[in-house]
Amino acid sequence: MKATLWITCLVAVCVLALPPAAQAADITFTEAWRLLLRDNDGLAAERAAVERAGHLVQANKGRRLPTLDLSGSYTRLDKPVTLSPSQLLASMPAGGNLDQVFTDIGNLFGIPA
């Protein structure tokens, strides 16, 4: 009993010796909530994660759009290119067979080969 009284007195002296700023002050729920939102590192980390996710969504929106690549070239020759139908048919693998077909069609319409 004597030890309990001694501890109680010691605690009371310590509490009374504290400066007024160290003692708990009455605050409203709104003030407590504001302090919690401002000072809680876990909430700040979650806010940063949500913000990061939003930025990633915005960055990936451009990847959903189609892309178009375009290239071109131009060749200028000194002389015009001339090519007769017989030269064209001779350059094809089945050109010999087609040459006879075109000759027959030309003869039907009265066009000499």
Residue pairs with C-beta under 8 A, 6 or more apart in sequence:
15 23
27 35
36 43
37 43
85 102
86 99
88 95
89 95
89 96
89 98
89 99
89 102
90 96
90 99
92 98
103 113
106 112
106 113
107 113
